């Protein structure tokens, strides 16, 4: 029985198929002619097709008319529609009623090109209305299907081009009504949205399932209860597209839950992606967005919305450092086609960990092309973590702990290549507290270590409050202001301005002037280098309890140092050293050839000569050293010279005037004085004591000039003048009292006074010897000084003439006799030749 039923069913199916084939064959031409001719008559464009086929089985239970290679529209303009296959489907009963109602349309392997030309005319308005004609073909669409269809929309007035590829689209509803709803399902790829010459949303995949509401008369289209998937990001959506005047207006609302932020960043404009591509985010965002757009005479596309994130992270790919446990809320807005200038982002309630540090704050940026930034930040972080995370290391090196509480607001004229003017109106307020911090602002500058203390900011000025630290081995405490910090740190060729008081427990100039390298292993502890900052101007009022440089040591140093316009000026310098007090003012000008022009004037009171000579390295000579000199000095010094950057003075450049007064002095084992043993016992010359020595010495052209000065001492009182070069060559004139020489040098046999050359009586019974000392100070040569003697004689003549006149008037015979003797004695015609003093003197 069962076999009979199966056999009977097969016979029915076979009969039905055969009948369907026969009916299709019989009615194919008639149906094609009726349907296509009717459609062609209702369009105002040319329609062409290659061949047709009719089937009752292909789209069962509906009959279908397949049209192959259909072309709608004329060349040379792109055709409105070009399809490999179009299926027009209607009821099978319509075949026998000779009245056809198209229920469904399916399009496969096609391209649809929609155009609004430069005059605002579209190419899809192709149907005509003619109610006088008898309608044998009706359209009552219940379903539409597209498979593998390219769709392109051009708005040539607005230079807008949208291209997409429909993998699949199906819609069901009563399309015959002017107002109807349909269930829409689509899977497509947006090839591009091009505005002018800029491309957006290139090759983006989209899936949509929703209810579609269509009002043909009012040109209103609504998407309700839509589930929208864009590049794997799922959204819910509500949208409405309607025609207003000659424009189409789009309003859409989009919601998203747990959207992958990585996928969202990939959909941002390329210009934004370039700025953030060094970071790897990992977070889920939730939020809502509103899209408002218009197409037609004007093109406008605006997006705004809000978002929230919990437990996110952002990793710096280069340095492997991350923000973790990140959460925040915010909102955004942007507008096409000018996305950068129209983008605004506001973030509130931001909190995160940077390694073991914590950060919280609020942030907003308006206009990414010319950014206006508002930032409030609170953080407790390690500076090295902060520097490693951010894209540009404005500071060369830094580490240590910092507690930050800052607000920043500024409008930049651009988003890169910033200069000082970009920070002209910046509003910065807050404070930073450092602990054990390290800072090197620029690669070629020295480092600051062990920084601790507080700095506060108010607009463009930074105030340092008890900021302690170390600089090249010198501890300091700084109180004052720092101006122009941000332009200096962020841009090239900007100057930092510091005005502060600085206290130093100990100032070690050996360490301060030691040439250092960023690599401590390469530090040369012996090489000194005087370097002054290229881009920092400063005014320091300083106090140092102790100062040390080589053998020089001082206490309680105070003064003011100003560095600007390549000149270092030190004023009001006071210090205690070598048992005395020093007061000085000076300047140091940086020359282009890496030398410095030094000028100074100083007053020295009650300084111990031995300590002074030792402290100043015997002033670069080894003739008179700290082993030879004793006494207390008072000096006024004016000094100028060229100083090399290794702290070496160029001798030929020294120009100086020194007014010196030495009290209770002593010369010990001074070799040049021992050369006077021709006149004085050697034992007395080895320890010469003098009560006062006073003179004004000039140094110029590598030569020391000494005006005549009296040296009254225990060995031999004398008057000395002359000059001495830096290499020890001397030219001195000596004046000694003859009776002292005789009393000290006279031995067993008497000397005739004529053996002493020209002698001069000072009219008080004192007779002087005039001697020159030439050669080198290590081996001087002494000669009678004939010129000085003659000068002394001439002075005596002038004096004695006056005396003779007085005697003549009194007519005293004894005085007349004395007058004759003096005239004979001072007869200048009686010359004696200069002779070298014998060794036995």
Buried (B, 14 or more C-beta within 10 A) or exposed (E): EEEEEEEEEEEEEEEEEEEBEEBBEEBBEEBBEBBBEBBEEBEEBEBEBEEBBBBBEBBEEBBBBBBEEBBBBEEEEBBBBBBBBBBBBBBEEBBEEEBBBBBBBBBBEBBBBBBBEEEEEEBBEBEEEEEEEEEEBBBBBBBBBBBBBBBBBBBEBBBBBBBBBBBBBBBBBEBBEEEBBBBBBBBBBBBBBBBEEBBBBEEBBBBBBBBBBBBEEEEBBBBEEBEBBBBEBBBBBBBBBBBEEEBBBBBBBBBBEEBBBEEBBEEBBEEBEEEEEBBBBBBBBBBBBBBBBBBBEEBBBBBBBBBEBBEBBBBBEEBEBBBBEBBBBBBBBBBBBEBBEBBBBBBEEBBBBBBEBBBBBBBBBBBBBEBEBBBBBBBBBBBBBBBBBEEEEBBBBBBBBBBBBBBBBBBBEEBEEBBBEBBEEBEBBBBBBBEEBBBBBBEEBBBBBBBBBBBBBEEBBBBBEEBBBBBBEBBBBBBBBBBBBBBBEBBEEBBBBBBBBBBBEEBBBBBBBBBBEBEEEEEEEEEBBBBBBEBBBBBBBBBBEBBBBEEBBBEBBEBBBBBEEEBBBBEEBBBBBBBBBBBBBBBBBBEEEEBBBBBBBBBBEEBBBBBBBBBBBBEEBEBBBBEBBBBBBBBBBBBBBBBBBEBEBEBEBBEBBBBBBBBEBBBBEBBBBBBBBBBBEEEBBBBBBBEEBEBBBBBEEEBBBBEEBBBEBEBBBBBBBBBBBBEBEBBBBBBBBBEBBBEBBEEEEEEEEEEBBBBBBEEEEEBBBBBBBEBBBEEBEBBBBBEBBBEBBEEBBEEBEEBBEEBEEEEEEEBEEBBEEBEEBBEEEEEEEBEEBEEEB
